[in-house]
Amino acid sequence: MTSILQEMETTVSRQEIVDFLYKESELLDEWKLVEWADLFSEDGTYLVPPLGNPDADPATSIFYINDDRARLEERAKRLLKKEAHVEYPHSTTVRNIHNIRIKQQEGNVIYVRCNFSTYRTKREVLDCFVGVNDYRLIVKDERIVIQEKKVTLKLDSLRPHGKISLIL
């Protein structure tokens, strides 16, 4: 019976998905990282593949970030501590998401793609990360959650910042 219910088509409007993605961006900009981690399903993943190889396999390639739910929760908590010197005091960020497209829906799984730009200012330096977010969203208990978020950076290199010290 459960598998039949899981395969049933769930009705979620485009506006609900857009609002959900805006909420995610707002939580990250406000450094509400624990709340951000709660947007993920129990089996959720957060991925940032290597530059120039967006289709890399995490089993055979080194990813900038390859977190399961437990690791992304730990990342969120760690970045909020004073000991996270690279992000304490916290950077000021502004995230913009645009060109939000629902690519496909299969039952309660919704595939969404959007472009993003994340502006970060810290110690009088402005960094800009740009790229594409691919989401696999699911509806669980009448709530949209992230089952997978894959951030594909559209950069030639990580210069001048040289690192990813915040959640994209």
C-alpha positions in Angstrom: 0.0 0.0 0.0 2.8 2.4 0.9 4.5 2.0 -2.5 1.2 2.8 -4.3 0.9 6.0 -2.3 4.5 7.0 -3.0 3.9 6.6 -6.8 0.8 8.7 -6.8 1.1 12.0 -8.6 1.4 14.9 -6.1 0.1 18.3 -7.1 2.5 21.1 -6.4 2.2 24.4 -8.1 5.0 26.1 -9.8 4.6 29.0 -7.4 5.0 26.7 -4.4 8.3 25.5 -5.8 9.4 29.0 -6.5 8.5 30.1 -3.0 10.3 27.1 -1.6 13.5 28.0 -3.5 13.2 31.6 -2.4 12.9 30.4 1.2 16.0 28.3 0.9 17.9 31.3 -0.4 16.7 33.5 2.4 17.6 31.0 5.0 21.2 30.9 3.6 21.5 34.7 3.4 20.3 35.0 7.0 22.8 32.3 8.1 20.0 30.1 9.4 21.9 27.1 8.4 20.3 24.5 10.7 16.9 25.5 9.4 18.4 25.2 5.9 19.6 21.6 6.6 16.0 20.8 7.8 14.8 21.4 4.2 16.5 18.2 3.2 15.0 14.7 3.3 16.5 12.1 5.5 18.4 10.7 2.5 19.1 14.1 1.1 22.4 15.1 -0.5 24.2 18.3 -1.3 26.7 18.1 -4.2 29.2 20.5 -5.8 31.1 18.7 -8.6 34.5 19.8 -9.9 34.7 22.8 -12.2 34.4 21.7 -15.8 33.0 18.3 -15.0 29.4 18.7 -14.0 28.5 15.1 -14.7 31.4 13.6 -12.6 30.6 10.6 -10.5 31.2 11.2 -6.8 32.4 7.6 -6.5 35.4 8.3 -8.8 35.9 12.0 -8.8 36.8 14.5 -6.1 33.9 16.9 -5.5 34.2 20.2 -3.7 31.2 19.1 -1.6 29.6 15.6 -1.5 27.5 15.6 1.7 24.8 13.3 2.8 22.2 14.5 5.3 24.4 13.9 8.3 27.4 15.7 6.8 25.4 18.7 5.6 23.9 19.1 9.1 27.5 19.0 10.5 28.7 21.5 7.9 25.8 23.8 8.8 26.6 23.6 12.6 30.3 24.0 12.0 30.0 27.1 9.9 28.0 28.8 12.7 30.8 28.4 15.3 33.4 31.0 16.1 36.0 28.4 15.4 35.1 28.5 11.7 37.5 31.4 11.2 37.0 31.6 7.4 33.3 32.5 8.1 33.4 34.3 11.4 32.2 36.9 11.5 29.9 35.7 8.8 30.1 36.9 5.2 27.3 39.0 3.9 25.6 37.3 1.0 22.9 38.0 -1.5 21.6 35.1 -3.5 19.6 35.5 -6.7 17.9 32.6 -8.4 16.4 32.9 -11.8 15.2 31.0 -14.8 13.4 28.5 -12.5 12.2 25.6 -14.6 10.3 22.4 -13.7 12.1 19.9 -15.8 10.1 16.8 -15.0 7.7 15.3 -12.4 7.5 11.6 -11.6 5.0 10.8 -8.9 6.0 12.8 -5.8 9.5 13.6 -7.3 10.0 17.0 -9.0 13.1 17.8 -10.9 13.8 21.6 -11.0 16.7 23.6 -12.5 17.5 27.2 -12.0 20.4 29.6 -12.5 21.9 31.3 -9.6 24.3 34.1 -8.6 25.6 34.3 -5.1 27.4 37.5 -4.1 29.6 37.4 -1.0 31.3 40.2 0.7 33.9 39.7 3.4 36.8 41.9 4.6 36.2 44.4 1.8 36.4 41.7 -0.9 33.4 40.9 -3.2 33.2 37.4 -4.6 30.6 36.2 -7.1 29.7 32.6 -7.6 27.5 31.8 -10.6 26.1 28.6 -11.9 23.1 26.2 -12.1 21.3 24.4 -9.3 19.6 21.1 -10.1 17.1 19.9 -7.5 15.4 16.7 -6.9 12.5 17.7 -4.7 10.0 15.4 -3.1 6.7 15.9 -1.4 6.8 14.2 2.0 4.0 14.6 4.6 2.5 17.4 2.4 5.8 19.3 2.6 8.4 20.0 -0.1 11.9 18.7 0.8 15.2 18.5 -1.0 16.3 15.0 -1.9 19.3 16.3 -3.9 20.8 19.6 -4.6 23.6 19.7 -7.1 25.4 23.0 -7.6 27.3 23.3 -10.9 29.6 26.3 -10.8 30.0 28.1 -14.1 33.4 29.5 -13.4 36.8 29.1 -15.1 38.4 28.8 -11.7 37.8 29.7 -8.1 40.0 32.7 -8.3 40.2 35.3 -6.8 38.5 33.7 -3.8 40.2 30.3 -4.2 37.8 28.4 -2.0 34.2 27.7 -1.2 33.7 28.6 2.4 30.0 29.0 2.4 27.0 27.0 1.4 26.0 27.8 -2.2 
